[in-house]
Amino acid sequence: MAPENNENPSFKNQRYMPPWREPYLIGIAGCSGSGKTSIASAIIKQLNVPWTVLMSMDNFYKPLNDDQRKLAFDSKWDFDSPDSFDLDLLLEVLHDLKQGKKVQIPTYSFKDHNRTGKWINIYGANVIILEGIYALYDPRVLELMDIKIFVDTDFDICLARRLHRDILHRGRELDLSIQQWDKFVKPNFHKYVKGTMNNADVLVPRGLDNVIAINMLSTQIRRQLHKKSEQHMSDLLLLGSGRNGFDKNSIALLCQSPQVKAMHTILLDNSSTRDDFIFYFDRLAGLLISRALDELTSYQPKKVVTPGNLVVEGISLPYNDLCAITIIRGGECFNRALRTAVPTIRLGKILIQSDATTGEPALHTLSLPPCISPTKPGDADGTRRPVLLVDAQMSSGAAATMATAILIDHGVREEDIMVITYLASELALNRFTSAFPKTTVVVGKTHKEVLPRFIDARYFGTAD
């Protein structure tokens, strides 16, 4: 059914941008042993921001062949020239992270002088700190950075730290480490690295000992993150602001039969026992899931033979690869009903909590089943692969909006997402359908007011 014409044209096609779509990227460069990693760790500790990622350029060393590895074991391979790094891969990873995509970065073993074959998955980073001798070298990488830092530490101190690290943590011999320093590290620093301090926004003398500089950096970064957080909250609150309410034809509302209304009454009654609450919520959850499954378009004709040898025309249940994502912890109220309706369903979970100081919703936990993958958005013949996203209650709509953005980032098409919720405010539905108009929303009951969340607390017995 065509949507009602109740929108301000200037607010059509509003899109939601989660905070990790434009993470704050910090670059820290300096001589080997200058204290780049220590400064990065100090900044991370002071910021205390969830999903802060520290990336080392060491992970982007190019893999070596057998002859090159032999030279490396004899400290005759140059690890300190720009050509030793896969700068194109680094740029690709940073570019994808700045767009909020999930990325994989390789890991490198200095004991084996090669990549390990293992990959580190990164997604949802609010802050990314890239540290390495060539962090400020590539102009393409510099364009992506929000702040650029160069650590300027005395050369003798750098040498002492380098020897300590190589001998104790990388299994090197003293004479070979000194040979590598004199032959490669020192010449390359003067030839390539030292000049990159001109690309820096901030120069930090004395490395980690410069407490004042580190404190000032952390304060400045925290201030910029706060502005970014305020902008995100403002954008979130503006969703649907130009509409005269949500289009009721855009949601699938559970049939409000007398029996359903009676169950609503029990769930909303504060005097109902917890046993009654769980029993009737499970019943309604089952009805909601059945209503959502009716929206599937992949039912196929099927002929069966009855016990009396009659051939009957029917249809098959399209449950192959069906998965559901629960928004912790309200969505977990649906787990029993999901397992009852589809025993083979694959479950994942997402935890989104609001920041105590800014109120900004933030991603804390993400566990997706294998059926959700950027490489499996749908079957080869174009068959839809639906994903159920469940939460007991939509009050402001922020959690469902962020969770939907996460699924889309992981290759799920917007039109393949079905949000299932028992209780939803009209404000939440207005915001959500404004951000994701192609997503199916199945609702048990709507209400004009924004009610505090209470379903999960009553269901799990944690209500006051």
C-alpha positions, -999 to 999 in steps of 0.1 A, spaced: 0 0 0 14 34 -9 25 56 20 4 86 30 16 119 17 23 134 51 60 143 49 78 176 45 98 171 12 129 186 29 130 156 53 124 128 28 150 100 26 166 109 59 194 85 66 209 75 99 247 77 104 260 58 134 289 73 153 315 48 139 308 59 103 332 88 108 356 76 136 382 100 150 415 90 134 448 99 153 482 94 137 513 90 159 548 89 142 584 90 154 616 72 154 617 35 164 618 34 202 606 69 206 576 59 227 548 60 201 529 30 215 533 42 251 519 77 242 490 60 224 482 38 254 483 68 277 459 87 255 436 57 254 436 54 292 428 91 296 400 91 270 383 61 284 361 58 253 345 25 243 357 9 211 390 28 208 413 8 185 451 10 185 466 -1 152 503 -6 147 519 -2 113 540 -33 122 509 -53 111 513 -40 76 548 -52 69 548 -69 35 552 -107 36 587 -120 29 598 -149 7 623 -175 18 654 -156 6 642 -124 22 634 -141 55 670 -155 56 683 -120 52 659 -109 80 672 -135 104 708 -122 97 696 -86 104 704 -78 67 668 -70 56 657 -34 57 625 -32 78 627 6 81 622 18 46 588 28 32 589 0 7 588 -25 36 552 -16 43 520 -24 24 508 12 24 481 4 -2 465 -21 22 469 3 51 450 30 31 423 5 21 418 -5 58 417 31 71 393 42 43 369 13 51 371 21 88 363 58 82 332 46 63 321 24 93 328 -9 75 341 -41 91 378 -47 83 405 -73 87 441 -65 94 470 -90 92 492 -99 121 530 -100 118 555 -121 138 590 -106 144 603 -140 156 593 -157 123 597 -125 102 565 -131 84 527 -127 86 511 -153 109 481 -160 87 458 -148 114 436 -117 109 422 -92 134 386 -81 129 377 -45 136 343 -29 135 325 -1 153 356 19 163 348 54 176 385 63 179 414 48 158 450 55 168 475 45 141 511 44 154 542 36 134 574 52 120 556 60 87 522 70 102 526 105 88 544 96 56 517 88 30 498 119 18 467 97 11 467 86 47 473 121 60 440 132 43 420 108 65 435 119 98 419 142 123 450 149 143 487 141 136 513 137 163 551 133 160 570 120 190 605 136 192 627 116 216 665 118 220 682 94 197 702 76 224 671 69 244 654 55 212 684 32 207 683 20 243 646 12 241 650 -5 207 678 -28 220 657 -36 251 627 -45 230 646 -65 204 666 -86 229 638 -93 255 607 -95 233 619 -104 198 647 -128 205 674 -109 188 711 -108 196 728 -76 208 754 -73 180 728 -80 153 704 -54 167 731 -27 168 741 -37 132 705 -32 121 703 1 139 734 15 122 727 1 88 689 6 84 671 23 113 692 54 117 698 62 80 661 57 71 650 79 100 671 108 87 662 101 50 624 95 54 610 97 89 624 129 104 609 151 76 574 138 84 574 159 116 565 188 93 532 170 86 524 169 123 498 191 141 515 185 174 551 178 183 557 159 215 593 162 228 606 136 253 579 111 246 560 96 275 579 119 300 561 149 286 530 145 308 518 181 301 517 175 263 499 142 267 473 158 290 467 186 266 463 162 237 438 141 256 418 172 265 417 184 229 407 150 216 380 146 243 366 180 233 364 170 197 348 137 205 322 155 227 313 178 198 310 147 175 288 130 202 265 161 204 261 162 166 252 125 165 226 129 192 212 160 174 210 140 141 193 111 159 167 134 175 160 150 141 150 117 125 114 120 115 111 156 127 96 168 94 69 142 93 33 144 107 38 111 125 47 77 110 26 60 83 6 33 100 6 14 67 44 11 70 42 -13 100 27 -47 106 6 -44 137 -6 -75 154 -43 -80 151 -58 -64 181 -84 -91 189 -102 -93 223 -78 -120 234 -47 -100 224 -61 -69 242 -67 -90 273 -30 -102 272 -19 -66 267 -38 -57 299 -21 -84 319 14 -73 307 7 -36 314 -8 -43 348 18 -37 375 0 -60 399 4 -91 376 25 -119 390 58 -126 373 47 -161 363 16 -146 345 38 -119 329 63 -145 315 35 -168 303 15 -142 284 46 -124 271 57 -158 256 23 -162 240 24 -128 225 60 -132 214 50 -164 195 22 -145 178 46 -117 168 71 -141 154 44 -159 134 32 -125 121 67 -117 110 72 -151 93 40 -144 73 60 -115 57 85 -139 42 83 -140 4 103 -173 -1 75 -198 5 77 -224 -23 51 -248 -36 54 -284 -24 36 -316 -31 32 -341 -3 16 -376 0 -8 -381 29 -11 -414 49 -41 -422 27 -18 -419 -4 -34 -386 -16 -12 -360 -32 -18 -326 -16 -5 -293 -29 11 -273 -1 41 -249 5 74 -254 23 86 -234 53 114 -210 42 135 -214 73 169 -223 57 196 -199 70 170 -179 90 187 -161 118 176 -137 145 195 -110 164 184 -100 199 191 -66 212 204 -73 248 186 -76 270 150 -69 260 154 -90 228 164 -120 249 128 -122 262 120 -136 227 145 -165 228 121 -191 240 94 -181 214 120 -180 186 133 -215 194 97 -228 196 87 -213 163 119 -221 144 140 -248 162 169 -244 137 171 -206 139 205 -192 145 208 -165 171 231 -135 175 232 -106 199 239 -69 201 244 -48 232 238 -11 228 240 12 259 238 49 263 268 68 275 263 80 311 276 116 304 263 123 268 233 100 265 247 88 231 240 52 224 272 32 219 279 -3 207 294 -25 234 289 -61 222 285 -77 188 281 -114 181 266 -123 148 259 -158 135 278 -171 104 247 -167 82 253 -129 84 284 -120 64 293 -92 41 300 -119 15 266 -134 18 240 -106 13 217 -130 -6 217 -161 -26 231 -162 -61 197 -163 -76 187 -131 -57 166 -149 -31 162 -128 0 179 -140 32 157 -124 60 171 -115 94 149 -110 124 159 -81 148 141 -84 180 137 -62 211 109 -62 237 104 -25 236 111 5 214 110 37 235 132 63 217 141 40 188 178 46 192 188 10 199 168 -5 170 181 23 147 218 16 156 213 -22 154 198 -20 119 227 2 108 251 -25 121 233 -53 102 234 -32 70 272 -27 76 275 -65 77 259 -71 44 223 -74 52 200 -56 28 177 -30 44 146 -47 29 157 -81 44 155 -69 80 124 -75 100 122 -57 133 100 -74 159 90 -56 191 62 -59 215 57 -23 227 67 7 206 62 44 210 49 64 181 80 86 184 103 55 180 84 43 150 85 77 134 122 79 138 129 44 128 107 43 96 122 77 86 157 62 88 149 28 73 118 30 52 124 -4 35 126 -24 67 96 -43 79 85 -35 115 62 -60 133 46 -45 165 24 -59 192 11 -26 206 18 10 199 15 39 224 17 77 221 38 82 252 75 72 255 72 46 283 103 37 304 117 3 295 102 -23 319 95 -55 298 129 -71 303 131 -62 340 98 -78 347 105 -108 325 139 -116 341 128 -106 376 151 -76 381 124 -50 385 126 -30 418 
